[in-house]
Amino acid sequence: MTRELPGALQGLRLPLIAAPLFIISVPDLVIAQCKAGIVGSFPALNAREAECEPPLLDVWLTRISEELDRYNQENPDRPAAPFAVNQIVHRSNARLERDLEICVRHKVPIWITSLGARVEVNEAAHSCGGVVLHDVINNTFARKAIAKGADGLVAVAAGAGGHAGAQSPMALIREIREWFDGPLALSGAIATGESLLAARAMGADFGYCGSPFIATREANADQAYKAMIVDSGAEDIVYSSLFTGVWGNYLRGSVEAAGMDPDNLPTADSSAMNFSSGSSKPKAWKTIWGSGQGIGAVKEIAGVADLVGRIDREYRAAGAALAREFAG
């Protein structure tokens, strides 16, 4: 790629961003991802707490920053990647203003915004030198996000875990790249080095990988959830709007375990969303587990370093094989 990327997005071991996972992404996971050389991230709303001082989000950001600083001092030749915080900017997120203030104070380097594009959120990020990536499911939302001041985009295509679009990644990336030359990540079944290389070939600067990290030792996920990721494949994913009011992908086995028929789920509209309590899922659906279609590549519960190492080897091997083919 010849595009000039913001400093926070340069120098990664792999052009890979770990997606922020609801409940699952906690400091242990984020720190391990960054030390492995990829952008680690978490939703601000994962720092769930009653009224306390300092707020748990403040505590988490202090810990992440201090641990990564120590690691960088001890490993100057292979520093950690930067981290990102995901902000849900939906109108029902009553914590947003407070969380923005905390992130500005900690000078969070990368901000991932979801469920709405807002000028004031982008301005807050820029005030501390942060780079904003906004996730979108189509070209219309992409144009709106950039018009409102986002620096880059996460194209959430068909097959992505959790809230996901329905468009082919090939179509979505092509339409965005017709007018946008800034930072662009692709989300949607990015679970192998080969899929990461394919994302780059289509025009994305980064892959955006979530579901494989659920089945890691550092993830804050139920062991049964991790095991279901390992045991499932693309055919075990159900696309539904029932659980949050936004269309997304979920594990068929978890829907069945909740006593529902995955093939006959009712739909819900966006008014069902409510982030005022720091939750993007009603309590009734707490055991409905999100996942993308790429989990067929996940064969075991592993450490983050091992997972990133596998993707790295596959990515470089695939690139070398293509180079040899074109050279021949």
Summary of the structure (lengths in Angstrom):
residues: 328
radius of gyration: 18.6
end to end distance: 22.2
largest distance: 64.2
contacts: 1139
relative contact order: 0.14
helix: 42%
strand: 16%
